């Protein structure tokens, strides 16, 4: 005789509904980078075997011929295109409801001290939000399991999208921008100032971009505080940034937004407080597979399975990656004070 499936139906459906209703506000829009990409419509929901795009790596400028009447016309060609390939990355977050948690919180009144459905969803959202933020500034690599992020695209000594790069000018068209064009100055000591931000902007605007640019400076609290101090001392006019409406500290100068990400502290990542990014949002894509878009599987009682515990288990499933289609329109500095 088969045992009936036993599940906490109330918890399953209330958590699923609450998760779906709040995923944007509590995961995406509470992460400054993800919020900026979301507002710039840089999220996409597409499938496929891999994440790939054809890229122009050269121009025909060298083939343009200046000639006079009677001069034979040249006939040459170049290889213009190559492909970047990125793997899908997979995430799952187990959500466990023990038998004590389930039974002790049934019955209403004093016997249900917390709204456990809301608690489970809030903790799941907080955990997913923190992990995605870690990935955004982490060391994700082409062949790794974690989502790739800003550093994966912009450091000069790492292969990216299966295209090799080095700290010299190897494939400079696919490198993160370099202020002195050596592609070895990422770790040079810099002091935050408007002159520094201008140099960063100069570096990312040397190359033509594939679309109108939408710039965003990202830094931690130390750089943000020093920059605000500099701006006030010089009486530079600023405006409130767009991301401020989501609770982030931000301001704009000449229409370009500066946002503080409180995650960029040494307690989270070594020397993260020294990191300073300038990114063109239109060069990035947060690709999510439509069949694994923060999918909530629902809660299932594990006692029906061999060696299963007396608990309910659900999972949040995510499949995607964060990729950049033009690294040279972005810049990362790792040693700014």
C-alpha positions, 0 to 999 in steps of 0.5 A: 500500500502506497503512503499518501504524500504528506505536505504542509499545504498552507506553508507550500502555497503561502510561501510560493505566492509570497516569493513570486510577489516579492522577488523583484522588490526584495532580491533584485531591487535591493542590490544596487548593481542588479537594480541598475541593470533591471531599470536599464532593461538589461535583464533577459529571459532566454534559453539555449545551449550557452550564452553566446554572441558574435563580436566585432574584433576589428575594423576595416580602417586599415583597408581604406585606400587613398588613391589618385586617378590611374592607381590600381585599386586594392582588394583585401579582406580582414577577419572581423568577427569572433564569438564569445561563449559563456556557460550557464551557471546553476544555483539552488537554495534549499528551504527546510521546515522541520517537524518542530517548526511546522507543528509548533507554529500551527493552531493560531494565537500564542501557539503560532509565535511567528508567521513562518511562511513570511519568515521562510521567504524573507530568509530565502530572499536575503540569502539569495540576495547576498549570494548574488551580490557576492558573485557580482564582485567575486572571482567567478570564472568561465569554467567555474560554478558561480555566476560571473561578475564585474571582476570576471569581465574587467580584470586584465589577466583572465580569459573571459567568454573563452577569449584569452587576455593578458596584462599586456595588450593581448586582445585589447579590444576585449579587455577592461579599459585601462587609464594609461593603456598599459593594461597593467595599471589596475592596481596602481594607487589612486586618490579619489577626486573628480580628476580621477573620475574624469580619467576613468571616463576618458578611458571608457570612452576611447572606444565606440560602444555598441549602443548609447552609453548609460554610465554608473560609478560603483564604490564602497562606503570609504570611497563614497564618503571621501568623494562626497567630502571632495565634492562638498569642499569644491562646491560641485553641484550634485543631484540625487541619484535614481537609485536613491528611491530604492534606499541606496545612497547615490548622487549624480554629477553632470547626469552620471550616477555614483552609488554606494554599495555597502557590500564593498567592505573588507569584512565581505571581500578582501580590500573591497573598500578600495574598489572603484568601478565605472560601468556602461550598463548597456554593455551588460546582460543579466541572462536568466533561463525562463525555466529556472527563473528563481523557480520555487519547487514547493514543499515536499515531506521527505518521510516518503523517501528512503532515509528521508527525515521528518521535514518538509523540503523545497528549493529555489532554483536559478539558472543564468549568468551575468555577462559583459559584451564590451569590457573596454567600455568599463573600468575597474580600479582596485586600489583607490582611497 
